C-alpha cells in the first residue's frame, strides 16, 4: 500500500513540475507578464518623447522663432546689429575684504 502511495505522490509531483516551473508554466507566465509591463511602460515614455520631438520638428519647419531661440541658447548666436551683454556674478567675498 505504501508503494502505491509513493508512486502516486511521485506522479503528482511529476505532473505539477511542468505546471509551475516548466517551459510555459505559471512561473514563466508571471515572468512574461512582468516583461510585458516593463516594455509597455518604456513604450509610453518613448511615445511621449516622440510627440515632443514631432512638435519641435513642426516648430522648426513652420517658423524661424524656434530656430532662432535654439541658435541663441545652444550656439550663443546673436542677430546683426545686436550687442550681447554677459553678466558675471561674483562668488564669495569682495576682493577688498568688505
Protein Blocks (a to p, Z undefined) as FASTA:
>chain_A
ZZmmmmmmmmmmmmmmmmmmmghiaklmmmmmmmmmmmmmmmmmmmmmmmmmmmmmmmmm
mpmklmmmmmmmmnopacehiacddddddehjdfkoZZ
